[in-house]
Amino acid sequence: MKNLSVFGNKLIFGFKVQVILLLLVLSAIKVSAKNPDVIGRWDITIEKAGKSLPSWLEVQKSGTHTLIGRFVYAFGSARPITEVKGNDSKYSFSIPPQWEEGNRNMDFEFEVSGDKLKGTMVYTDGVTYNFTGVRAPLLIRAKSPVWGAPVKLFNGKDVKGWHTDGKNQWIAEGGILRSPHSGANLVTDKTFTDFKLHIEFRYPQGSNSGVYLRGRYEVQIMDVKSGDPEPINNQFSSIYGFLPPNKMMAKNAGEWQYYDITLVGRMVTIVANGKTVIADQIIPGITGGAINSNEGEPGPILIQGDHGPIDYRNIIITPAK
């Protein structure tokens, strides 16, 4: 009887150990499910038809067990992802076309390993392309910037200090930097990190342009008083697709207008025609049309010239030391 009692105690002890181990495993699974490695923001590069296309992905939790997100393709605005499906560090999502040709969804499958991901995209034409990604940097500054001396980016006489990403249609005329018709974008030769930018512009009725900060974040310029209405976070003085202005300060087409923009890390403040419309807001990620997705690097000022006629003048940057 004594030996049987000892044997029974061992069985009970062994059973308790197995229960404890099972609970630990389930707890670990639960924690992992609550905080999957995919959560966060990702800078993506898609290899498509011999080109490297910058894109962006954000994944976050919705409730206790559903993952949702946002995605920015090489063009267009940030679009919602209703569900990111996942299993063992492998994930997938599908989004309908926005400005892409075709009617089929864009389908994404990828896996995460630490701070990197890789996967495939099936485009709206049904062709599969590869992509890679890294976690987007936080770009938090330890201290406030010390500003240097203001620099004129446009000398009023020619486009010295700038280059285009295609056949040049930009001209300097009477102190005005002018794109008389749709064509190439204009890019500064120099790159910048943190800065204050003053820029004046004028558009004809129905036209559209934009100023890309570090070549990655578009401050929208458009005639909001003509054409089809846009969502507020795509309109005049917005960070395109992400941050809407708190007040619409656009003037009529044909009038000179201006922005005063301060960019420090991801924090942006925009003054449009004398009114602060975005104050110390975080830019989540790159916008459509970005030069690349390397958010941790300095970048140029890019002026959009492929959406219609546009005039600029008095372009002055004050970089941080």
N, C-alpha and C positions, 0 to 999 in steps of 0.2 A: 504493500500500500504506500509505503514511503517513497519507493522509486517511481510509482505511478504519479504521486503528487508532484514530485520534482519534474517529471516529464511534462505534466500538465502546466506547471508554472513556466517551463521553458517555451511551451507552445504559446501560452498567453503573452509572454515577454516578446517572443518572435513576432507574433501578430501585431502587438503594439508598435514594435519597431517598424514593421511594414506600413502600418497606418500612418505613422509619423513621416516616414519617407515619402509616401504617397501624397500626404498633405503638403509637404515641402515642394514636391514636384508640381502639384497643382497650383500652389502659391506662386511658384516661379513662372509657370505658364500664364497665370492671371496677370502678374506684373508685366510680363512681356507683352501680353495682349493690350494692357492699358497703355504701355509706352513702347510701341513698335519702333524699330530702328529707322523707319522711313519718315517719321514725323519731322517736319522742319521745312526749310527752303533749300532748293537745289538749283545750281547753275548748270544748264544743260547745253551740250553741243551735239547737233544732229548732222551726220555725214550724208548728204543728199546730192546726187548727181555731180560729184566732184567738188561740192562746196560744203563748208562748215557753217551751219546755220545756228545762231545763238537762240536759245530758248530758256524757259524757266518753269519750275514746278514747285508748288507748295502743297504739303499734306498736313492735315490736322484732324483731330478727333471731333466727332459729333456724337455727343452722348457717351454711352458706355462701351460700345463695340463697333461703331461705324467710323470709317475714315472718309473724309471728303477732301476737296482741294481746289486749287486754281492752276491754270496752265497758260503760259504765253508762248506762242509760236514765233517764228521768224518775222511775221508781220501780224497786224491786228492787235486787239486789246486782250487783257486778261479775261479768260473765260472760266466759268465754274465747272468743277468736276463733281457730279452728284454722289459718286462712290468710288473709292479706291479699294479694290479687292485685294486681299493679301493672304499668303500662307507660307510660313517658313522662309521669310525674307524675300519671297517672290511676290510681285504685285502686278496689277493690271488696271487699266481704266480706258474708257472710250468717251470721245467727245464729238459732237456734230461739227460739220464745217462752218466756218465763219466767213472768211473772205476767200477761202480756197475754192478752186474749181471742183466740180463733182458733187455728188449727193451722199456718198457713203461716209460713215464715221471714220475718224482717225483713231486707230486702236494701238494702245501702248502696252507692252509687257516688259518688265525689268526686274532685276534683283539688286539688293542693297548689301554692301559689305563695308561696314564701318562708315567712313565718310565719303564713300564713292558708290556710284551705281552705274549699271550698264544695261542696255536693253535694245528693243526693236520697236519701230513705229511702222505701222501699215498706213500709208498715206491715202488720201481720197481717190487716188488713181489705182489703188490696190497694190502698189509696189512697196516692198519692205525695205526700210533703211535702219542702220544702226545708230545708236546714240550712247554717249557717256555723260556722267555728271559728277559734280562735287558739291559738298555742302557750301551754301552761300556764306560769305564772311559777314560778321555782325557789323563791322565798320564803326565800332564805338570808339570815340576819341577820349583819351584820358584827361585832356584839358582843352580849354577854349583856344581857338586859333589866334595867332598874332598875324595881322594882315600886313602884306607888303605894299608896294607902290602900285597904283592903278596902271594898266597897260592898255593902249588902244589896239584892238585886234584888227580893225579896219582903218587904213590910213586915208580913206576918202578919195584915193586916186587910182588904185588898182587892187588886184586880189593877191598881192604879195603876202606870204605867210599862210596862205590857204591852198588847198588842192581839192580836186573833185574826185568822186568815186565813179565817174563815167565821163562822157564827152561834155566839155564845159560850155554852159550857156550863160554863166554869170558875167556881168560887166559892172564896172565902176563908172558912174555917170553923175556929174554934178554933186559929188559928195555922198551919193547913194549907191549902195550895193544892191544890184538889181538882177533878178531872174525873170526875164520877160515872158518865159513860157516854161512849161514843165520840162524837166531834164534831170541833171545830176544833182546830188547833194554836195554841199560845200563844207569842207572839214579843215580845221586849223592844223598847221604843221606841228605845233607844240601841243603837249598834253598837260593836264592839270589834275590835282587831287581835290583839295578844298578851295573854295573861291566864292567871291561875290561877283555877279555879272549884271551889268546894265546893258539893255539892248532895246532899240526902237525899231518898229516895223509898221508896214502899211500894206494892206491887201485889197485887191479889187473885189467886187461883189462875187460871192460864191467860192472864193479861193481858200487855200488851206496850206499851212506850213507847220513848222515846229522847230524848237531848239532842243537839241539833245545834250544833256549835261554829262560830261565824261564820255560822250558818244553812246550812252546807254539808257538814259532816262529822258523821255520826251516831255517837254512843256508844250502843250498844245497851243497852236495859233490857228484860228479858223473864223470865218464869218458865220456867227451863230444866228444872224438875222435873215439868212437866206437858205434855201434848200431844206432837206429833210431834217427833222430834229434828231439829235444824238443824245445818248445817256449823259447825265451831268458829269460823270467822271471821264468822259471823252471830249468835253467841250473846252472852250477858250479858258486858258490859264490852269487847266488841270495837269496833273502828272498822268499822262494818257493811260486810261484804263484802270488807274489805281486811286488817285486822290482828287476828289472834286473840289472846286473853289467854294468858299462859303457864301460868296456873292458874285453875281455876274457883272463884271465891270467892262465888258466889251463895248467899244464905240462902233459907230457906223463904218461900213466899208469905205475906203478912200481916205480915212483920217489916220494921222500918225498916232501910234499907241506905244506903250513901253512896259517892260517887265524889269523889276529889280529882284534878282534871285540870289539867295544864299544857300550854298550846299556845303555841309560839314558832315563827313561820313555819309550816313543815310538820311540825315536830318535836313529837311528842305523848308525854306520859307520863300514865298512868292508874293511880291507886291505887284499888282496889276493896275496900271493907270492911277497910282497913288493910294490904293486900298490893299491892305494885307488880306489875301484871300486864302492862303495856306500858311499856317504858322507852326514851325518846328514839328513837322510831321515826318514819320519814317517812310521812306520809299521802299516798298517790300522787295522789289526786284526789277529786272530789266523790262523795258517796254518793247513792243514790236518795232522792228526797224533798227535795233541796236547794232553797233558795229561788231560786238562780241559779247560773251557772257562772263568775261574775266573781271568780276566786280571789284576785286581787291587791287586792281591796277589803276594807275592814272589813265585819263582818257582825254580826247579832244573836245572842243565845242563843234558840234555838227549842226548845220542849218539845212533843213529839208527843202529840196527844190524840185521834187517830183510830183507835187500835188497842185500845181498851178502857179500863176505869176505871183511874185512877192518882192517887196522892197525892204531893205534894212539900212540903218545908219547908227552912228554913235554906239558902237559895240565896244564896251570897256570892261575888262576883267581885272579884279583885284585878288591875286592868289594869296593863299596863306604861306607864310615863311616856312 
